[in-house]
């Protein structure tokens, strides 16, 4: 009884395709033990181990062109270096996947939060927040591709983070991104009056700003900080023809909801 197996049996044993085995043979990194009288390629236990070695090297990122060198001439130290290199790549990929997982959870959370609070006024408690300046532009200028391209500060994963527009009352608007520690400037902790809404046209944003100021005046809130426009572009990417914005400003006086005689505002955390 023959102890060798056919190519289809080898493919089934190693959970690969016959095409993949033929590809390795074409590249000269694997060959049959012999070809029988019926022209069937036959493979022994030695080829099983060789194929296992090849598949492991491929998992470790070794190119097919380099596999022959690995299998015929690599020392123990060279294999150790290969494993360390592959481990660093795996760690980097795990970090990338962890960041992607965090981003997906953030989008899902913000979608739920946006849908539940859209077109409503809320009081949000914010801790001190630090920012790095990104773009400064005239208040009458609209953000455009040319303006983005001219910036010296390149932002990785553009529009996957909240973009804060700070209206400080001057003719300049500062676009900035949150930082973990002290940056170019900060916003103090406190209660912020908030309104968020999807918009389709630019003039809707102006109306939204007016509505927030009108509401603050009607409720006798004292505005103690600049107007903050938060653009959540990552939500817009999953919507059809909508941009998702939140408006905020710091209020100084105690809110009516905190005094217990107003029901339209609710306290929330940013």
Wavefront OBJ file of the C-alpha trace (Angstrom):
o trace
v 0.000 0.000 0.000
v 1.400 3.349 -0.991
v 2.095 5.828 1.797
v 1.989 8.878 -0.497
v -1.078 10.973 -1.271
v -2.394 12.813 -4.316
v -2.433 16.599 -4.655
v -6.156 16.784 -3.880
v -5.604 14.817 -0.679
v -2.686 17.059 0.284
v -4.835 20.145 -0.331
v -7.635 18.720 1.822
v -5.186 17.724 4.582
v -3.570 21.171 4.769
v -6.791 23.138 4.143
v -5.490 24.892 1.041
v -6.506 24.798 -2.592
v -4.955 22.638 -5.274
v -4.298 25.872 -7.162
v -2.232 27.188 -4.231
v -0.098 24.026 -4.145
v 0.462 24.252 -7.907
v 1.490 27.905 -7.441
v 4.132 26.921 -4.877
v 5.381 24.266 -7.293
v 5.608 26.813 -10.122
v 7.711 29.054 -7.854
v 10.041 26.168 -7.072
v 9.429 26.003 -3.319
v 7.560 22.691 -3.317
v 7.538 19.593 -5.476
v 6.010 16.116 -5.395
v 7.910 13.114 -4.104
v 7.389 11.573 -7.537
v 4.925 11.310 -10.426
v 3.332 7.871 -10.838
v 2.564 5.954 -14.040
v -0.803 7.725 -14.359
v 0.963 11.112 -14.188
v -0.444 11.830 -10.738
v 1.759 13.931 -8.500
v 2.336 12.008 -5.301
v 3.359 13.570 -1.972
v 4.996 11.975 1.037
v 5.180 13.010 4.686
v 8.244 15.086 3.802
v 6.172 17.265 1.450
v 3.480 17.580 4.109
v 6.077 19.095 6.454
v 7.481 21.274 3.662
v 4.050 22.641 2.851
v 3.368 23.285 6.542
v 6.683 25.185 6.691
v 5.786 27.224 3.604
v 2.338 28.121 4.903
v 3.775 29.215 8.260
v 6.391 31.378 6.573
v 3.666 32.998 4.482
v 1.716 33.744 7.672
v 4.835 35.395 9.057
v 4.964 37.663 6.035
v 7.795 35.989 4.127
v 7.431 36.442 0.377
v 7.241 33.381 -1.836
v 10.469 34.506 -3.521
v 12.291 34.403 -0.143
v 10.896 31.096 1.093
v 13.611 28.977 -0.527
v 16.336 30.929 1.287
v 14.500 30.542 4.589
v 14.004 26.813 4.178
v 17.515 26.023 2.977
v 19.888 28.459 4.649
v 18.303 30.296 7.622
v 20.058 29.892 10.953
v 18.352 29.717 14.324
v 19.264 33.376 14.944
v 17.787 34.417 11.588
v 14.552 32.621 12.395
v 14.503 34.335 15.789
v 14.878 37.710 14.075
v 12.092 36.793 11.663
v 9.790 35.895 14.539
v 10.578 39.135 16.387
v 9.907 41.145 13.223
v 6.604 39.345 12.679
v 5.652 39.910 16.322
v 6.208 43.660 15.942
v 3.987 43.671 12.857
v 1.277 41.719 14.670
v 1.412 44.132 17.618
v 1.061 47.072 15.220
v -1.916 45.405 13.523
v -3.553 44.696 16.882
v -3.152 48.371 17.791
v -4.686 49.372 14.440
v -7.634 47.044 15.021
v -8.043 48.347 18.581
v -8.178 51.922 17.260
v -10.686 50.857 14.606
v -12.803 49.116 17.234
v -12.779 52.271 19.368
v -13.767 54.392 16.369
v -16.666 52.100 15.405
v -17.990 52.139 18.972
v -17.656 55.922 19.012
v -19.648 56.282 15.783
v -22.407 53.982 17.052
v -22.570 55.871 20.368
v -22.639 59.286 18.705
v -25.285 58.140 16.207
v -27.546 57.046 19.050
v -26.827 60.204 21.017
v -27.399 62.430 17.981
v -30.701 60.789 17.084
v -32.020 61.058 20.639
v -31.005 64.700 21.122
v -31.419 66.190 17.652
v -33.166 69.569 17.619
v -33.347 69.678 21.419
v -31.636 71.967 23.910
v -29.495 70.366 26.600
v -27.186 71.336 29.377
v -23.949 69.374 29.100
v -21.305 69.223 31.758
v -17.830 69.456 30.209
v -14.521 68.995 31.938
v -11.643 71.265 30.992
v -10.829 70.458 27.368
v -7.490 71.056 25.649
v -7.074 71.817 21.962
v -4.439 72.078 19.282
v -5.065 74.788 16.695
v -5.372 73.483 13.176
v -6.737 76.167 10.823
v -7.528 79.847 11.260
v -9.827 81.432 8.731
v -11.980 84.492 8.228
v -15.499 84.156 9.579
v -16.883 84.744 6.085
v -14.727 82.012 4.550
v -16.078 78.529 4.027
v -13.874 75.523 4.545
v -12.734 74.223 1.174
v -10.343 71.697 -0.329
v -7.710 74.325 -1.184
v -7.647 75.616 2.379
v -7.206 72.091 3.726
v -4.419 71.263 1.283
v -2.454 74.417 2.159
v -2.234 73.604 5.861
v 1.189 72.778 7.233
v -0.367 70.642 9.946
v -1.459 67.378 8.406
v -4.212 65.589 10.296
v -4.122 61.781 10.155
v -7.468 60.122 9.434
v -9.022 63.435 8.486
v -12.656 63.819 9.600
v -12.604 60.781 11.883
v -12.361 63.102 14.898
v -14.571 65.915 16.168
v -13.577 69.218 14.569
v -14.207 72.218 16.820
v -14.848 75.642 15.299
v -14.232 78.328 17.931
v -16.056 81.628 17.347
v -14.370 84.065 19.755
v -16.301 87.147 18.668
v -13.577 88.408 16.320
v -13.472 88.096 12.560
v -11.427 84.871 12.858
v -12.646 81.331 13.377
v -10.203 78.780 14.755
v -10.569 75.146 13.756
v -8.998 72.841 16.292
v -8.783 69.261 17.495
v -8.874 67.926 21.042
v -5.608 66.847 22.692
v -5.038 64.641 25.705
v -3.005 67.259 27.566
v -2.388 71.012 27.462
v -2.256 72.284 23.890
v -2.558 75.681 22.233
v -5.534 76.674 24.382
v -8.308 75.195 26.489
v -12.004 75.541 27.271
v -12.918 75.630 30.955
v -15.028 72.988 32.585
v -18.624 73.893 33.345
v -22.171 73.751 32.065
v -22.578 74.201 28.331
v -25.851 74.885 26.584
v -26.011 72.527 23.626
v -28.075 71.981 20.503
v -27.343 69.505 17.743
v -28.954 68.944 14.400
v -28.245 67.596 10.912
v -28.306 70.253 8.192
v -28.502 70.145 4.414
v -27.662 73.760 3.471
v -25.264 76.356 4.908
v -28.032 78.796 5.756
v -29.550 76.178 8.059
v -26.448 76.469 10.232
v -26.934 80.218 10.581
v -30.541 79.598 11.623
v -29.379 77.017 14.114
v -26.950 79.511 15.693
v -29.655 82.163 15.935
v -32.033 79.694 17.550
v -29.491 78.792 20.215
v -28.818 82.438 21.090
v -32.542 83.190 21.133
v -33.174 80.242 23.420
v -30.374 81.310 25.786
v -31.829 84.827 25.972
v -35.337 83.506 26.575
v -34.073 81.371 29.468
v -31.937 84.225 30.882
v -28.716 82.263 30.577
v -25.500 84.251 30.856
v -23.119 83.307 28.073
v -19.618 83.038 29.535
v -17.572 81.707 26.639
v -17.176 81.584 22.869
v -19.587 79.817 20.569
v -18.335 76.327 19.781
v -19.394 74.541 16.623
v -18.566 70.841 16.666
v -18.526 69.102 13.313
v -18.917 65.343 13.510
v -17.940 64.497 9.982
v -17.741 60.777 10.691
v -21.506 60.819 11.273
v -22.031 62.709 8.041
v -20.116 60.007 6.178
v -22.809 57.515 7.176
v -25.706 59.820 6.332
v -27.169 60.880 3.025
v -26.649 64.554 2.133
v -26.467 65.653 5.783
v -23.818 67.342 7.891
v -23.956 66.738 11.626
v -23.255 69.720 13.863
v -23.496 70.514 17.555
v -23.464 74.043 18.967
v -22.300 74.791 22.499
v -21.374 77.704 24.707
v -20.540 77.997 28.384
v -23.288 79.411 30.569
v -22.528 81.062 33.863
v -25.780 81.189 35.769
v -27.618 78.223 37.256
v -29.954 76.716 34.701
v -33.673 76.576 35.184
v -33.545 72.797 34.938
v -31.151 72.803 37.889
v -33.639 74.943 39.824
v -36.296 72.392 38.990
v -38.720 74.618 37.091
v -37.881 73.925 33.459
v -38.411 70.614 31.686
v -37.045 71.204 28.185
v -33.368 71.062 29.144
v -31.614 67.991 30.465
v -28.178 67.486 31.964
v -25.824 65.277 29.993
v -22.121 64.542 29.709
v -20.168 65.359 26.579
l 1 2 3 4 5 6 7 8 9 10 11 12 13 14 15 16 17 18 19 20 21 22 23 24 25 26 27 28 29 30 31 32 33 34 35 36 37 38 39 40 41 42 43 44 45 46 47 48 49 50 51 52 53 54 55 56 57 58 59 60 61 62 63 64 65 66 67 68 69 70 71 72 73 74 75 76 77 78 79 80 81 82 83 84 85 86 87 88 89 90 91 92 93 94 95 96 97 98 99 100 101 102 103 104 105 106 107 108 109 110 111 112 113 114 115 116 117 118 119 120 121 122 123 124 125 126 127 128 129 130 131 132 133 134 135 136 137 138 139 140 141 142 143 144 145 146 147 148 149 150 151 152 153 154 155 156 157 158 159 160 161 162 163 164 165 166 167 168 169 170 171 172 173 174 175 176 177 178 179 180 181 182 183 184 185 186 187 188 189 190 191 192 193 194 195 196 197 198 199 200 201 202 203 204 205 206 207 208 209 210 211 212 213 214 215 216 217 218 219 220 221 222 223 224 225 226 227 228 229 230 231 232 233 234 235 236 237 238 239 240 241 242 243 244 245 246 247 248 249 250 251 252 253 254 255 256 257 258 259 260 261 262 263 264 265 266 267 268 269 270
